[in-house]
Amino acid sequence: MPLTEKANIGSYLGVPVFYQNGEVYGTLCAMDSKPSTYSPEAVKALENLSQLFAYVLDLEAKATKDQLTGLYNRHFLYQLFDEKITLDKTAKGTLMFLDLDGFKAVNDKYGHELGDIVLKEVAHRIRKCLPENGIGVRLGGDEFVLLFPELANKNKIEQHAREILEIMSSWQIYEHQLALSTSIGITIYPEDETRIRTLLKYADAAMYQAKEHGKNCYRFF
């Protein structure tokens, strides 16, 4: 028996909903249990609803996503902790604070256009490092946060940190061989803290310890 008969669908009209980048979010549907045809006016009304829904999706993305890299932004990270993680007494995980070593020199020498390409590539590499439930955030400039929910085992944390250092250690863009690496500060919640502002402060302090120890390394708070 066809699926439409099992679901008692006699007629169906679907209009796709697109993200601004052209990817399909889903389909806005109109269905009836009786066979019928949809007028051009009904089709147009559904298309208008689809465009409105796409507009709302775009506004939501702008509120929570960094426009250059497509990673989440600081607002999203604060909201996530303030409304969920800090309130969840069972929540645990690891926060890594990444800062690019040598980024200012690249910007000064090659200009902000190439600097933006570097930041986009950092975001691409971050996505490759994250587990399925991981979250990547651009705080601003060349500062990034990686959130690893449920990760609290120090050996596994160090394994992830070494992988990040490795993937961020080699840079060639166009004909330019860039002297870039990353320094990482690590905090664990709730062991160190649960409030995001304090966690970022601790992770930032640990990251500067990594820089003081020669850069291209990680340190725990």
C-alpha positions in Angstrom: 0.0 0.0 0.0 1.4 3.4 -0.9 2.5 5.6 2.0 0.0 8.3 1.0 -2.9 5.8 1.4 -1.5 4.7 4.8 -1.4 8.3 6.0 -4.8 9.0 4.5 -3.5 11.7 2.2 -5.8 12.4 -0.7 -4.0 15.5 -2.0 -0.7 17.2 -1.2 1.1 20.5 -2.0 4.7 21.1 -0.9 6.9 24.2 -1.2 10.6 24.0 -0.2 12.0 26.3 2.5 15.6 27.5 1.8 18.3 28.9 4.0 19.9 32.1 2.6 22.9 30.1 1.4 20.6 28.0 -0.8 20.5 24.8 1.3 17.1 23.3 1.9 15.7 23.5 5.4 12.6 21.5 4.8 9.2 21.6 3.1 6.1 23.5 4.0 3.2 21.3 3.2 -0.6 21.5 2.7 -2.5 18.2 2.8 -6.1 17.0 2.6 -7.6 13.6 3.2 -9.8 14.2 0.1 -8.6 14.4 -3.5 -8.5 18.0 -4.6 -6.6 20.5 -6.7 -4.9 23.6 -5.3 -5.6 27.0 -6.9 -2.9 29.3 -8.1 -3.9 31.6 -5.2 -3.3 28.7 -2.7 0.1 27.9 -4.2 1.1 31.5 -4.0 0.0 31.8 -0.4 2.1 28.8 0.6 5.0 30.2 -1.3 4.7 33.5 0.6 4.6 31.6 3.9 7.7 29.7 2.8 9.5 33.0 2.2 8.4 34.4 5.5 9.6 31.2 7.3 13.0 31.5 5.5 13.2 35.1 6.6 12.7 34.1 10.2 15.3 31.4 9.9 17.8 34.0 8.5 17.1 36.3 11.4 17.7 33.5 13.9 20.9 32.6 12.2 22.2 36.2 12.3 21.4 36.3 16.0 23.3 33.2 16.9 25.9 32.7 14.1 29.1 34.5 13.3 28.6 36.0 9.8 32.2 35.5 8.6 32.9 31.9 9.7 29.4 30.4 10.1 30.3 29.2 13.6 28.2 30.1 16.6 28.8 33.5 18.2 29.4 34.8 21.7 25.7 35.5 22.2 24.8 31.9 21.5 27.4 30.6 23.9 26.3 32.8 26.7 22.7 31.9 26.1 23.5 28.2 26.0 25.1 28.3 29.4 22.8 30.8 31.1 19.6 29.0 30.0 20.7 25.4 29.9 24.1 24.2 31.0 24.5 26.2 34.2 21.1 25.2 35.3 21.6 21.5 34.6 23.2 19.9 37.7 24.3 16.9 35.7 26.0 18.8 32.9 29.7 18.2 32.4 32.1 18.9 29.6 35.2 20.7 28.5 35.7 24.2 27.1 38.8 25.0 25.0 39.8 28.6 24.3 41.8 29.0 21.1 43.9 32.0 20.0 45.9 32.1 16.8 49.6 32.6 17.2 51.0 35.0 14.6 47.6 36.2 13.2 48.3 39.9 13.7 51.5 39.6 11.7 49.6 37.9 8.9 47.0 40.7 8.9 49.7 43.4 8.9 51.7 41.8 6.1 49.0 40.5 3.8 45.9 42.5 4.6 42.5 41.7 6.1 41.3 40.0 3.0 43.7 37.1 3.5 43.2 37.3 7.2 39.5 36.7 6.7 40.4 33.6 4.5 42.5 32.3 7.4 39.6 32.8 9.9 37.2 30.9 7.6 39.8 28.1 7.2 40.1 28.0 11.0 36.4 27.5 11.3 36.6 24.7 8.7 39.3 22.9 10.6 37.4 23.4 13.9 34.4 21.6 12.4 36.7 18.7 11.5 38.0 18.5 15.1 34.6 18.5 16.8 32.6 15.4 17.8 29.0 15.2 16.6 27.7 16.9 19.7 30.5 19.5 19.8 30.0 23.2 19.4 32.4 25.7 17.7 32.2 29.4 18.6 34.0 32.5 17.3 34.2 34.9 20.2 35.7 37.7 17.9 38.9 38.5 16.1 41.1 35.4 16.2 39.6 33.9 19.4 37.6 30.7 19.2 35.9 28.4 21.7 35.4 24.7 21.3 32.8 23.1 23.5 33.0 19.3 24.2 29.8 18.2 26.1 30.2 15.1 28.2 34.0 15.2 27.8 35.7 15.2 31.3 38.4 12.5 31.0 41.7 14.3 31.1 43.5 11.8 28.8 40.8 12.2 26.1 40.8 16.0 26.5 44.6 16.0 25.9 44.1 13.8 22.9 41.6 16.3 21.4 44.0 19.2 22.2 46.9 17.5 20.5 44.7 16.9 17.4 43.7 20.5 17.3 47.4 21.7 17.6 48.3 19.4 14.7 45.5 20.5 12.4 46.3 24.1 13.1 50.1 23.9 12.6 50.4 23.9 8.8 49.3 26.9 6.7 49.7 27.6 3.1 47.2 29.9 1.4 47.7 30.6 -2.3 51.5 31.0 -2.6 51.9 32.2 1.0 53.5 30.0 3.6 52.1 31.4 6.9 53.7 31.2 10.3 50.5 30.4 12.2 49.7 28.0 15.1 47.4 28.1 18.0 47.6 28.3 21.8 44.8 26.5 23.8 43.5 27.2 27.3 41.3 24.4 28.8 38.7 24.4 31.5 36.4 21.6 32.7 32.9 22.2 34.0 31.5 21.8 36.6 34.9 21.0 38.2 36.3 24.5 37.5 33.1 26.5 37.3 29.7 26.4 35.6 29.1 30.1 34.8 30.3 30.9 31.2 31.8 34.3 32.0 34.1 32.7 34.7 34.9 29.7 32.5 36.0 32.0 29.7 38.1 34.0 32.2 39.8 30.8 33.4 40.3 29.4 29.9 41.7 32.8 28.7 44.2 32.7 31.6 45.2 29.1 30.7 45.6 30.1 27.1 48.1 32.9 28.0 50.0 30.4 30.1 50.3 28.3 26.9 51.6 31.4 25.0 54.2 32.1 27.8 55.4 28.5 27.4 56.3 29.0 23.8 52.9 29.0 22.0 51.6 26.1 19.9 50.7 24.2 23.1 47.9 23.8 25.6 47.5 24.4 29.3 44.8 23.5 31.8 43.5 26.1 34.2 
